[in-house]
C-alpha cells in the first residue's frame, strides 16, 4: 500500500502527516504545500479507495486501516512529527 503522494525531504526537521477529511483525498492539501517553510516536510496520506488509489477497495474496518497506516508510516517517524 503506497499512502504517500510525495517522497520525503531529507533536510526537513519536522514532518506533518495530513489525512484527508472523510470521503476526500490528499489533493485537498496541494495548495497548502507551496505555502509552507522548507524545514517542514508534509506527507499527504492517500487512503485506499480515494484519489490516486480509487481503484483499490475501501477499508471499512478502522483497526485494519490503522494497522496498514502504521506499517506504512512508522519508518517516517524518525524525527519530530504531527498528525
C-alpha positions in Angstrom: 0.0 0.0 0.0 1.5 3.3 -1.0 -0.1 6.0 1.1 2.3 8.9 0.4 2.0 11.2 -2.7 5.5 12.7 -2.5 8.8 11.4 -1.3 10.2 12.7 2.0 12.6 15.7 2.2 15.7 14.6 3.9 16.5 18.1 5.0 13.3 18.8 6.9 13.4 18.9 10.7 9.7 18.3 11.3 7.2 16.1 9.4 3.4 16.6 9.2 1.1 13.7 8.1 -2.0 15.2 6.6 -5.1 12.9 6.5 -8.0 13.9 4.2 -11.5 14.5 5.5 -14.0 11.6 5.3 -14.7 10.8 1.7 -11.9 13.2 0.5 -8.4 12.7 -0.8 -5.0 14.0 -0.3 -5.3 16.6 -3.1 -7.2 18.8 -0.7 -3.7 19.8 0.8 -1.9 20.5 -2.5 -2.2 24.3 -2.3 -1.0 24.3 1.3 2.3 22.7 0.4 3.6 25.6 -1.6 3.0 28.0 1.3 4.9 26.1 4.0 8.6 26.6 5.0 11.3 24.3 3.8 12.1 22.9 7.2 8.6 21.3 7.3 8.0 18.1 5.4 4.4 17.5 4.5 3.2 13.9 3.9 -0.1 13.7 2.1 -1.7 10.4 3.1 -3.9 8.9 0.4 -6.4 6.3 1.7 -7.4 3.2 -0.2 -10.4 3.8 -2.5 -9.8 7.5 -2.7 -7.9 9.9 -5.1 -4.9 8.2 -6.8 -5.9 5.0 -5.1 -9.5 4.9 -6.3 -9.1 1.5 -8.0 -8.3 -0.1 -4.6 -11.0 -1.4 -2.3 -12.2 0.8 0.6 -11.1 -0.4 4.0 -14.2 -0.3 6.3 -12.5 -1.5 9.4 -10.7 1.1 11.5 -8.4 -1.5 13.1 -7.3 -2.9 9.7 -6.8 0.6 8.3 -4.8 1.8 11.3 -2.6 -1.3 11.2 -1.9 -0.7 7.5 -1.2 3.0 8.1 1.1 2.1 11.0 3.1 -0.3 8.8 3.5 2.4 6.0 4.3 5.4 8.2 6.4 4.0 11.0 9.6 4.4 9.0 9.0 8.1 8.7 8.6 8.8 12.4 12.4 9.2 12.9 12.1 12.9 13.7 9.5 15.1 15.3 6.1 14.8 13.6 2.5 15.8 13.8 -0.7 14.3 12.5 
